[in-house]
Amino acid sequence: MPAPYSDDLRQKVMEAIDRGEQKSTVCRMFNIGRNTLGLWLKLREATGSVQAAQGYQTGHGHKITNWEKFRAFVQVHGDKTQTEMAELWEGNISVRTIARGLKQVGFTRKKRRMGIANGMRRNEQSL
C-alpha cells in the first residue's frame, strides 16, 4: 500500500482551496489527482481535518504471539494432527494458522523417516 500524502501538503492544498483557487488548478499545482482532492474535501467536511487515517492494521492479525509457549505446546502435542492441535490451542484458531506456526518454529512432519531401502528389487527369477 502506498504511503499517504503528508499532512503539510494536505494543509497547503486546503489553504489554496480556501483562497478561492480552482480545484483543477490546485490539482495541477500540487500534482495530485482530482479524485484525491474530492476525498480530502469530503474528509474535511465530515471530520474538520484532512489528516490521513492512522492506527489501522496492515496485514493479518497474528493469533500466535507467544512463540515460546507455542514451541512448548508443539513438544507436548507434536504427535497430533494439525486439526487436533487447532482444537487444543486456546481460542479460535485455524488449521492453516497452526501450519504456519509449525513452519515458523521449524517443526516438520516427515511421512517417512528414511527413503525406501529396497524400492526396486531385481527379479531373481529372470536371471
N, C-alpha and C positions, 0 to 999 in steps of 0.2 A: 504494500500500500504506500503511495507516495506521501511525502511529508506535507503537512498543512502549510498554507501561506503564513508568514509571520504576522504577529499582532500589529507590528509597526506599519507594515504595508496595508493591512486591513484598515487601520485608523486613517492613513493618508488617503485611501480611496474614499472612505466615508466623508472626510473633510472636503474632498473635491466635489462630491455629490452635493453636500450641504452648501457649497459656494454657488451651486447652480450649473455646474458643468454638465454637458450632455453625457448620458450613460455610454454611448458608443465612443465618445472622445476619451472618457475616463478609462474605458477598457483598453483602447489603443495606447494611451499614455502609460499605463501601468502593466501592460502586456498580460492581461487576464481575460478570461472568457466572459461573454455576456451572460451566460447562464450562472457563472460563479458570482457575478455582481448581483444578479437577481436573488440568488440564495442568501447572500450576505444581507441584502436589504430586508428579506423576509425574516432572517435571524434577528436582525436589529429591531425590527418591529415587534417580534414575539418576546425577546428577552431583554432588549435595551442594550445589548452588547454584540459585537461581532467576533468575539474570541472563539477560537477553534475548540471543538469538543475535547475534553480531557478525561482521563480516568477510565476510558472504555478498554475492555480486554481485547488484546490481539492474540490470535492463536487459540488453541483449545485449552480448557482448564485441566490441569493435571490432577487426577484423582489420587494418584500415589505420590505423596510428597515426602514421606519419611522412608528413605531408601534402606536404611539400616534395619528398620522394622520389617520391610518387605523381604530383605535378604534372610532374616531370621524366619519369617513366615515360609519362605521357599525351602529352607533347610528342613522345616518340620513337615511341610505338606508337598514336598517335591515329587512324591510318588503318585499324586493325584492328577487327574486331567485338568485342563485349564478351566473347563466348565465347573468342576467341583471346587477348584481354587477360587473362582469368582464368587461362588455361593458362600464360601467360608470367610472371605475377606469382609471386613466390616464395611457397612454402607453399600450402596448400589454401584456395582462396577461391572463392566462388560468383559466378555471373554477376550476381546481384542485388546483391551487395556491391560489385562493380565499378560497377554502375549508380548506386548510392547515392554512391559515391566520386566518380564523374564529376559528379554533381549538386552535391556538396559543393565541388568545386574550380571549378565554373562552366563546365564543358566541355559544350557542346551539340552535337548532331548534327542538322543540318537536312537534310531529304530533298531540298530544292531550295534553291538559293541565292536565287532570287527567284521571285515568282509567275509564272505563265504569261503571257507578253506578249500573245499573241493567242488567248486561250482560246475566245472566241466571235467568229467572223468572220461578217460579213454574207454572205449568199448573193447573189452579184452576178448570178446568172442570173435571179433573181426580180425584179430591178429593171428 
